[in-house]
Amino acid sequence: MRALMLTALLAFAAALPGHAETLVLAPQVVTDWKAVSGRIEARDTIPARARLGGTLIEVTVTEGDTVQAGQPIAEIEDQKLGFQIGAIDAQLQSLRAQQENAQAELARGEELLARGVSTAQRLDALRTQLDVLTGQIAAQQAQRQVVEQQAAEGTVLAPVSGRVLAVPQTRGAVVMAGEAVAMIGGGGFFLRVAVPERHAALLAEGAVIGIETATGPAEGRLVKVYPQIETGRVIADVEVPGLDAAFVDARVLVRLPMGSREALLVPQSVVATRSGLDFVRVTMGEQTVDRSVVLGGTHQVDGAEMIEVLTGLVAGDSVVTGNE
């Protein structure tokens, strides 16, 4: 009998007004999120192209390597250029011999003219011949520099600083001028997302983006929205601090803000589920009753897990959150 009386007193005390902790519902602004898949991509993907046609004799990089702009990454050889330089050197040697002979003829002509044996016309012809040979030597030297520059262009340089994404060529391959030897990803790595164009007006640069990573939820920032729509989708870049770019083109779940609205939120701890129905305790005057509710999605408010109530409660209701 005493146990029954004690139980009744405790139940009565729990139902006393002011004993239960309550939360007065008021509309709160929540953000609607849209889940899309983002891919880890480099902002700029630029091919390192061959400037010279020939045989690829050396490749110093492989996929995943980090390179700096202007760094040599491959070497192309065209053996014909070596033969051309040899032919030019032979012509220069012949022209220099003719130039030495012309200089000697000019010196003798000047001496003969001083003695009155030769004529000024003959001397002018010798000077002209020497000038022609000098010009031919200069032209051959310039041609040799052109061929040397072509040979120097056999060195393939990295166009930007970044990471090597692909190396489609191998040592010993024959490549043409303009053919890609490697693909370089530079300009930083971002999450690139494709959003249906009907949501384009809701995307704003600088907006905070929710991201689901392998280590848990994270936040990013929308840094660029591209103006060109591709196949009905808007392309945007999301910057994530400490983004793991070990695998390029890896897919990551991204949540984009699509707008805001007012909603009624309650702590998830106040929801009780019985027989497949959700109930929330509310105070009505001096009584506490269980009210059936229909719940929506969850939201983070000041670090607390809150759940949206779609129907069953209205603004101003006092929700029981606990007992003192």
C-alpha positions in Angstrom: 0.0 0.0 0.0 2.8 2.5 0.9 4.5 1.7 -2.4 1.4 2.4 -4.4 0.9 5.7 -2.5 4.5 6.7 -3.2 4.1 6.0 -6.9 0.9 8.1 -7.1 2.6 11.0 -5.3 5.6 10.9 -7.8 3.2 10.8 -10.8 1.2 13.7 -9.4 4.4 15.7 -8.7 5.6 15.2 -12.3 2.3 16.6 -13.6 2.4 19.7 -11.5 2.5 23.0 -13.5 6.0 24.5 -13.7 7.7 21.3 -12.8 8.4 20.2 -16.4 10.9 22.0 -18.5 9.2 23.4 -21.6 10.2 24.9 -24.9 7.8 27.4 -26.6 7.8 26.8 -30.3 8.6 29.7 -32.6 9.3 29.6 -36.4 13.0 29.4 -37.2 14.7 30.1 -40.5 16.2 26.9 -42.0 18.1 26.4 -45.2 17.0 23.9 -47.9 19.8 21.8 -49.2 20.1 19.9 -52.5 22.4 16.8 -52.6 24.5 16.5 -55.7 27.7 14.7 -56.6 30.9 16.7 -57.0 34.1 15.6 -58.6 37.6 16.5 -57.5 39.1 18.3 -60.5 41.9 20.7 -61.3 40.7 24.1 -62.3 42.9 24.1 -65.4 43.8 21.0 -67.3 46.5 21.9 -69.9 48.4 19.5 -72.2 52.2 19.7 -72.4 52.6 19.5 -76.1 55.6 18.6 -78.3 57.0 21.6 -80.2 59.1 19.4 -82.4 58.3 16.2 -84.3 60.6 13.3 -83.7 61.3 10.4 -81.4 60.6 10.6 -77.7 63.9 9.6 -76.1 63.2 10.4 -72.5 60.2 11.0 -70.2 61.1 12.2 -66.7 57.6 12.3 -65.1 54.8 9.9 -64.4 51.1 10.2 -63.2 50.8 11.9 -59.9 54.1 13.8 -60.0 54.2 17.4 -59.0 55.8 19.8 -61.5 56.6 23.5 -61.8 55.9 25.7 -64.7 58.8 25.5 -67.2 60.2 22.3 -65.8 61.5 19.9 -68.4 59.4 16.7 -68.4 60.4 15.0 -71.7 63.0 15.1 -74.5 62.3 14.7 -78.3 65.0 14.1 -80.8 65.0 14.7 -84.6 68.1 13.3 -86.1 67.6 15.3 -89.3 68.4 18.4 -87.4 71.9 17.1 -86.6 72.5 16.4 -90.3 71.3 19.9 -91.2 73.7 21.5 -88.7 76.6 19.4 -90.2 75.7 20.6 -93.7 75.6 24.2 -92.6 79.0 23.9 -90.9 80.5 22.5 -94.1 79.1 25.4 -96.1 80.4 27.9 -93.5 83.9 26.3 -93.7 83.8 26.6 -97.5 82.6 30.3 -97.3 85.3 31.2 -94.8 88.0 29.8 -97.1 86.6 31.9 -100.0 86.4 34.9 -97.7 90.1 34.5 -96.7 91.0 34.2 -100.4 88.9 37.3 -101.2 90.6 39.3 -98.4 94.0 38.3 -99.8 93.0 39.3 -103.4 91.7 42.6 -102.1 95.0 43.3 -100.3 97.0 42.6 -103.5 94.6 44.7 -105.5 95.1 47.7 -103.2 98.9 47.2 -103.5 98.7 47.1 -107.3 96.5 50.1 -107.4 99.0 52.0 -105.3 101.7 51.1 -107.9 99.4 52.1 -110.7 99.3 48.6 -112.2 95.6 47.8 -111.4 92.5 49.9 -111.8 89.9 51.2 -109.3 87.2 49.2 -111.1 89.0 46.0 -110.4 89.5 46.9 -106.7 85.7 47.7 -106.4 84.9 44.2 -107.8 87.2 42.6 -105.2 85.5 44.5 -102.4 82.1 43.5 -103.6 83.1 39.9 -103.8 84.3 40.0 -100.2 81.1 41.7 -99.0 79.0 39.0 -100.7 81.0 36.3 -99.0 80.6 38.0 -95.7 76.9 38.3 -96.1 76.6 34.6 -97.1 78.5 33.6 -94.0 76.2 35.7 -91.8 73.1 34.1 -93.5 74.5 30.6 -92.9 75.2 31.4 -89.2 71.6 32.7 -88.8 70.3 29.5 -90.4 72.4 27.5 -88.0 70.8 29.3 -85.1 67.4 28.5 -86.4 68.2 24.8 -86.6 69.7 24.9 -83.1 66.5 26.5 -81.8 64.5 23.8 -83.4 66.6 21.2 -81.7 66.3 23.0 -78.4 62.5 22.9 -78.7 62.7 19.1 -78.4 62.6 19.7 -74.7 59.0 19.5 -73.5 58.2 21.9 -70.7 55.4 21.9 -68.2 53.0 24.7 -69.1 51.8 25.3 -65.5 52.6 24.3 -62.0 50.5 21.4 -60.8 50.1 17.6 -60.9 50.7 15.3 -63.8 47.3 13.7 -64.5 48.2 11.5 -67.5 51.2 10.6 -69.6 49.8 9.1 -72.9 53.2 8.7 -74.5 56.1 6.3 -73.7 59.8 6.4 -74.4 60.5 5.5 -78.1 57.2 6.7 -79.4 57.2 8.9 -82.5 55.3 12.2 -81.9 54.3 15.0 -84.1 54.5 18.7 -83.4 51.6 19.8 -81.3 50.9 16.3 -79.9 50.2 16.0 -76.2 53.0 14.3 -74.2 51.4 14.8 -70.7 48.3 16.3 -69.2 49.0 18.8 -66.3 46.3 19.8 -63.8 47.0 23.2 -62.3 45.3 26.2 -60.7 44.4 24.3 -57.6 42.0 21.4 -57.0 38.3 22.0 -56.4 35.1 20.1 -56.1 33.3 20.7 -59.5 29.6 20.2 -59.3 26.8 20.2 -62.0 23.5 21.7 -60.8 20.3 21.7 -62.9 19.8 25.1 -64.6 16.5 25.8 -62.8 18.6 26.3 -59.6 21.1 28.6 -61.3 19.6 31.8 -59.8 20.0 30.3 -56.3 23.8 29.8 -56.6 25.8 32.7 -55.2 29.6 32.9 -55.0 30.8 32.8 -51.4 27.9 30.6 -50.1 28.8 27.9 -47.5 28.5 24.4 -48.9 28.0 21.2 -46.9 30.2 18.2 -47.9 30.1 14.6 -46.9 33.6 13.2 -46.8 35.1 9.8 -45.7 36.1 11.4 -42.4 32.7 13.1 -41.7 30.9 16.2 -42.6 32.8 19.3 -43.7 32.2 22.8 -45.1 33.4 24.4 -48.3 32.8 27.7 -50.1 31.3 28.3 -53.5 34.1 30.2 -55.3 33.1 30.2 -59.0 29.9 29.8 -61.0 30.7 29.3 -64.7 28.4 31.2 -67.1 28.1 28.5 -69.7 25.4 26.0 -69.2 26.3 22.5 -70.4 23.5 19.9 -71.2 21.1 21.8 -68.9 23.4 22.0 -66.0 25.4 24.9 -64.4 29.0 24.1 -63.5 30.4 25.5 -60.2 33.6 25.1 -58.2 33.6 24.5 -54.5 36.8 25.2 -52.5 37.4 22.9 -49.5 40.2 23.5 -47.0 42.5 20.5 -46.9 40.8 18.8 -49.8 42.3 15.3 -50.3 43.2 15.4 -54.0 45.0 12.0 -54.0 42.5 10.7 -56.5 41.4 13.2 -59.2 37.8 12.7 -60.5 36.8 11.0 -57.3 33.1 11.7 -56.4 32.1 13.4 -53.2 28.5 14.1 -51.9 27.9 17.9 -51.8 24.9 19.7 -50.4 24.1 23.1 -52.0 21.9 25.7 -50.4 18.8 26.2 -52.5 17.0 28.8 -50.4 15.6 29.4 -46.9 12.2 29.2 -45.2 10.6 29.2 -41.8 10.0 25.9 -39.9 9.1 24.6 -36.5 12.0 22.7 -34.9 12.1 20.6 -31.8 15.0 18.7 -30.2 15.2 15.2 -31.5 15.3 13.9 -27.9 11.7 15.0 -27.3 10.3 12.7 -30.0 8.9 9.4 -28.9 7.9 6.7 -31.3 5.2 4.1 -30.5 3.5 1.7 -32.8 5.1 3.4 -35.8 3.8 6.9 -34.8 5.8 9.9 -33.5 4.6 11.7 -30.4 5.7 14.9 -28.7 4.6 15.9 -25.2 3.1 19.4 -24.9 1.5 21.3 -22.0 -2.1 22.4 -22.3 -3.0 24.5 -19.3 -2.2 22.3 -16.3 -2.2 19.1 -18.3 0.5 17.3 -20.3 -0.6 15.4 -23.3 1.1 13.4 -26.1 0.4 14.9 -29.5 0.9 12.9 -32.7 3.2 14.7 -35.2 4.6 14.2 -38.7 8.3 14.9 -38.8 10.5 16.2 -41.6 14.3 16.4 -42.0 16.9 17.2 -39.4 18.8 20.5 -39.1 21.8 21.6 -37.2 21.1 24.7 -35.0 24.0 26.0 -32.9 25.5 22.6 -32.9 22.4 20.8 -31.7 20.4 18.2 -33.7 16.9 19.6 -34.3 14.1 17.9 -36.3 11.4 19.7 -38.3 7.7 19.2 -37.4 5.5 19.3 -40.5 2.1 18.9 -38.8 0.8 18.3 -35.3 2.3 21.4 -33.7 1.8 25.2 -34.2 3.8 28.2 -33.1 3.2 29.0 -29.4 2.9 25.4 -28.3 4.9 24.5 -25.2 6.9 21.3 -25.8 8.0 19.3 -22.7 11.8 18.9 -23.0 12.5 17.3 -19.6 11.8 17.2 -15.9 13.6 19.0 -13.1 
